[in-house]
Amino acid sequence: MKERHEGKEITQMCKMIAAVGLIVGFSLFLLSFVASGYNKDFFLTIVSLGIIGASMFMFGFGTFMGILTETYRNTKKSM
């Protein structure tokens, strides 16, 4: 029977979400320099930096949760 590695699944999922968020945020950031007619109040720049920050937070939190889950599983097995 195959063992599930929930910590690795959580980490992989958060990596994918963070990667998509970084790509969207970076593309909006570059678009904010080109489309100056839409960016009068720097709205696109603020939104894109918010998306990038949220993606970085998601990656950090997902990595923490994955490590925590794997550590708990290993501690539970050794008892």
C-alpha positions in Angstrom: 0.0 0.0 0.0 1.4 3.4 -1.0 2.0 5.9 1.8 0.7 9.4 1.4 3.1 12.3 2.1 0.7 15.0 3.1 3.5 17.5 3.9 4.9 17.2 0.4 1.4 17.5 -1.2 0.8 20.7 0.8 4.2 22.1 -0.1 3.7 21.3 -3.8 0.2 22.8 -3.9 1.4 26.1 -2.3 4.4 26.2 -4.7 2.0 26.0 -7.6 -0.3 28.7 -6.2 2.6 31.0 -5.4 4.1 30.5 -8.9 0.8 31.5 -10.6 0.5 34.5 -8.2 4.0 35.6 -9.0 3.5 35.3 -12.7 0.2 37.3 -12.6 1.7 39.9 -10.2 4.8 40.4 -12.2 2.9 40.7 -15.5 0.6 43.3 -13.9 3.6 45.1 -12.6 5.1 45.3 -16.0 1.8 46.3 -17.5 1.5 49.1 -15.0 4.6 50.8 -16.6 3.3 50.3 -20.2 -0.4 51.2 -19.7 0.1 54.6 -18.1 -3.4 55.7 -19.1 -5.0 53.2 -16.8 -2.4 53.7 -14.1 -3.1 57.3 -13.0 -3.3 56.6 -9.3 -0.8 53.7 -9.5 -3.6 51.3 -8.9 -2.1 48.5 -11.0 1.2 48.9 -9.3 -0.3 48.6 -5.9 -2.5 45.6 -6.9 0.4 43.8 -8.5 2.7 44.3 -5.5 -0.1 43.1 -3.3 -0.5 39.9 -5.4 3.3 39.4 -5.3 3.3 39.8 -1.5 0.4 37.5 -1.0 2.1 34.9 -3.1 5.3 35.1 -1.1 3.3 34.8 2.1 1.4 31.8 0.7 4.7 30.1 -0.2 6.2 30.7 3.2 3.0 29.5 5.1 2.7 26.4 2.9 6.3 25.5 3.3 5.9 25.9 7.1 2.8 23.7 7.2 4.4 21.0 5.0 7.4 20.9 7.3 5.2 20.8 10.4 3.1 18.0 9.0 6.1 15.9 8.0 7.8 16.5 11.4 4.6 15.5 13.2 4.3 12.3 11.2 8.0 11.4 11.8 7.6 12.0 15.6 4.4 10.0 15.7 6.1 7.0 14.0 9.1 7.0 16.3 6.9 6.7 19.4 
